[in-house]
Amino acid sequence: MAAAQAELQFVRLEAVRDEAEATSGQHWLGAWEGMYQRSGGRRTLVATPPVETMCERFERVRSQAAIAGRVFYTALQLAADPRTRDQASINLAKDIVHRDLPDKLPTVRPLPRSHKPVDEAWSNHRCVAPLAAAAVVTRDTLFAGGQERGNQFPADVTATEMIQLVRAEAALKQLGAETVPRRRSKSILPPDDLLPLRFGVNRPDKDAVTFRPLADDILAAVRNRQKRPKNSGLRGG
């Protein structure tokens, strides 16, 4: 990207009309060329996959991170609801995500309907689950305020919403570290499992994040599954 932008800036620089525009163009040419060199220069450029391939990989990883965030958010929903507090766990949250949520959430990319992709998403991307869950919280807040542009978040984000996102991420991260499922010794998401981010807030406000309770029909479906014999193949929570 830096190489392409440097080349484009060089073309623009040849067509400048005044000294001020030339100075600005030279500045940006130097900035893009500097980024290109710091990124590995021509050797890296030659080995770089096509942009289409990189975009495809990014979309796939982003989708998996979003699933991990949904699992994390659902586990915290269970922990926040007095009706399900004693049942809250990552396994139960995974079960709900692939069994109950696909028909409830009109996501751009449909949620998977089997446990394997959900297990893989959590295993590989739980390190960024609080940030992905924060996007869910922020989007829900936009919808609750009557703003249809929640569909575009976080692809389209204001400065205020970015601050809100970072605060929600910090609060969710702390809640994940403090929430220990019943009969378990480890929290839902230990800090050691997280990817250190270069931004954040010093004093997260856990009370600033609210969780909508899961729908009654989802909880009824969960109860019905839990009543089945243990040898029925149900993956417990």
C-alpha positions in Angstrom: 0.0 0.0 0.0 2.8 2.4 0.9 4.6 1.7 -2.4 1.4 2.4 -4.4 0.7 5.6 -2.5 4.2 6.8 -2.9 4.0 6.2 -6.7 0.6 8.0 -6.8 2.1 10.9 -4.8 5.0 11.2 -7.2 2.7 11.5 -10.1 0.7 14.2 -8.3 3.9 16.0 -7.4 4.8 16.4 -11.1 1.6 18.2 -11.7 1.6 20.7 -8.8 0.9 24.3 -9.6 2.5 26.2 -6.7 5.2 26.0 -4.1 2.9 25.3 -1.2 1.3 22.4 -3.0 4.8 21.1 -3.9 6.0 21.3 -0.3 2.9 19.3 0.9 3.4 16.8 -1.9 7.0 16.3 -1.1 6.1 15.7 2.6 3.6 13.0 1.7 6.0 11.4 -0.8 8.6 11.2 1.9 6.1 9.8 4.4 4.9 7.0 2.1 8.4 6.1 0.9 9.5 6.0 4.5 6.7 3.6 5.4 7.6 1.5 2.4 11.2 1.1 3.5 10.3 0.4 7.1 7.9 -2.3 5.9 10.7 -4.2 4.1 11.1 -2.4 0.8 11.1 -4.2 -2.5 12.0 -7.6 -1.0 8.8 -7.6 1.1 6.7 -6.1 -1.8 7.7 -9.0 -4.2 6.7 -11.6 -1.6 3.4 -9.9 -0.7 0.2 -11.7 -1.8 -2.3 -9.9 -4.0 -4.4 -7.3 -2.3 -7.5 -9.5 -3.0 -5.9 -12.4 -1.1 -5.0 -10.2 1.9 -8.5 -8.7 2.0 -10.0 -12.2 1.9 -7.8 -13.3 4.8 -8.6 -10.2 6.8 -12.4 -10.7 6.3 -12.1 -14.4 7.4 -10.1 -13.5 10.5 -12.4 -10.6 11.3 -15.4 -12.9 11.1 -13.8 -15.5 13.4 -12.8 -12.7 15.9 -16.5 -11.5 15.8 -17.6 -15.0 16.7 -15.2 -15.1 19.6 -16.5 -11.8 20.8 -20.1 -13.0 20.6 -19.2 -16.1 22.7 -17.6 -13.8 25.3 -20.4 -11.4 25.3 -23.0 -14.2 25.7 -21.0 -15.7 28.6 -21.1 -12.4 30.3 -24.9 -12.0 29.5 -25.4 -15.3 31.3 -23.3 -14.2 34.3 -25.2 -10.8 34.6 -28.7 -12.5 34.6 -29.8 -13.8 38.0 -31.7 -16.6 36.3 -28.5 -18.0 34.7 -25.7 -16.7 36.8 -24.9 -20.1 38.2 -24.8 -21.6 34.7 -22.5 -19.0 33.1 -19.6 -20.6 31.2 -17.8 -20.3 27.9 -19.1 -23.8 26.9 -22.7 -22.9 27.4 -22.2 -19.6 25.6 -20.7 -21.5 22.6 -23.7 -23.8 22.6 -26.1 -20.8 22.5 -24.1 -19.1 19.8 -24.3 -21.9 17.3 -27.7 -23.4 18.3 -29.9 -20.4 19.2 -28.4 -17.2 17.8 -28.2 -17.8 14.0 -32.0 -17.4 13.7 -32.1 -14.4 16.0 -29.3 -12.2 14.8 -29.4 -10.8 11.2 -25.6 -10.6 10.9 -23.9 -9.8 7.6 -22.1 -13.1 7.8 -24.4 -15.8 9.2 -23.3 -17.3 12.4 -22.2 -21.0 12.1 -24.7 -23.7 13.0 -22.2 -26.2 14.3 -19.9 -26.3 17.3 -16.6 -26.8 15.4 -16.2 -23.3 13.8 -17.3 -21.7 17.1 -14.7 -23.8 19.0 -12.0 -22.8 16.6 -12.9 -19.2 16.7 -12.8 -19.1 20.4 -9.5 -21.1 20.5 -7.7 -18.9 18.0 -9.2 -15.5 18.6 -10.3 -15.2 22.3 -7.2 -13.0 22.7 -9.2 -10.2 21.1 -12.6 -11.2 22.3 -13.1 -8.2 24.6 -12.5 -5.8 21.7 -14.8 -7.7 19.4 -17.5 -7.9 22.2 -17.1 -4.1 22.7 -18.1 -3.6 19.1 -21.2 -5.6 19.8 -22.0 -3.5 22.9 -21.4 -0.2 21.0 -23.5 -1.3 18.1 -26.3 -2.3 20.4 -26.1 1.1 22.1 -26.4 2.8 18.7 -29.5 0.8 17.9 -31.0 1.4 21.3 -30.6 5.1 20.6 -32.6 4.8 17.4 -29.6 5.2 15.1 -29.8 2.8 12.2 -26.1 3.5 11.4 -25.3 0.8 14.0 -25.2 -1.5 11.0 -22.1 0.3 9.7 -20.2 0.2 13.1 -17.3 -0.3 13.4 -16.6 0.2 9.6 -18.0 3.7 10.1 -17.1 5.2 13.5 -17.0 8.7 15.0 -14.3 9.9 17.5 -16.9 9.7 20.3 -17.8 6.1 19.4 -14.2 5.2 19.3 -13.7 6.4 22.9 -16.8 4.5 23.8 -15.5 1.3 22.2 -12.1 1.5 24.0 -13.9 2.1 27.4 -16.2 -0.9 26.7 -13.3 -3.1 25.8 -11.5 -2.3 29.1 -14.7 -2.9 31.1 -15.4 -6.2 29.4 -11.8 -7.3 29.8 -12.0 -6.7 33.6 -15.4 -8.4 33.8 -14.0 -11.4 32.0 -11.1 -11.6 34.5 -13.4 -11.3 37.5 -16.2 -13.7 36.4 -15.4 -17.3 37.6 -18.0 -19.9 36.6 -19.4 -22.1 39.2 -17.3 -25.1 40.1 -14.4 -23.7 38.2 -11.1 -22.2 39.4 -10.3 -20.0 36.4 -12.2 -17.0 35.2 -14.1 -16.8 31.9 -11.3 -15.0 30.2 -8.0 -14.8 32.2 -5.8 -11.8 31.4 -3.0 -14.1 30.3 -5.1 -15.2 27.3 -5.5 -11.7 26.0 -3.4 -9.9 23.3 -1.9 -6.7 24.8 -3.2 -3.7 23.0 -1.4 -0.4 22.6 -4.4 1.6 23.7 -6.9 1.5 26.6 -8.1 3.3 29.6 -6.6 3.4 33.1 -9.8 3.0 35.1 -12.5 1.0 33.3 -16.0 1.5 34.4 -17.7 -1.9 34.6 -21.1 -0.3 35.5 -21.0 1.5 32.1 -21.6 -1.8 30.3 -25.1 -3.2 30.4 -26.2 -6.6 29.2 -29.6 -7.3 27.7 -30.9 -10.6 29.1 -31.2 -13.5 26.7 -34.6 -14.0 25.2 -37.0 -16.2 27.1 -37.3 -18.7 24.2 -33.5 -19.1 24.1 -33.4 -19.8 27.8 -36.3 -22.3 27.4 -34.4 -24.1 24.7 -31.3 -24.2 26.9 -33.3 -25.7 29.8 -34.8 -28.3 27.5 -31.4 -29.4 26.2 -30.1 -29.6 29.8 -32.9 -32.0 30.7 -31.7 -34.6 28.2 -29.8 -37.6 29.4 -26.0 -36.9 29.7 -25.3 -39.6 27.1 -27.3 -37.7 24.5 -24.3 -36.0 23.1 -25.1 -32.5 24.5 -22.0 -30.5 25.0 -22.4 -29.1 28.5 -21.6 -25.7 29.9 
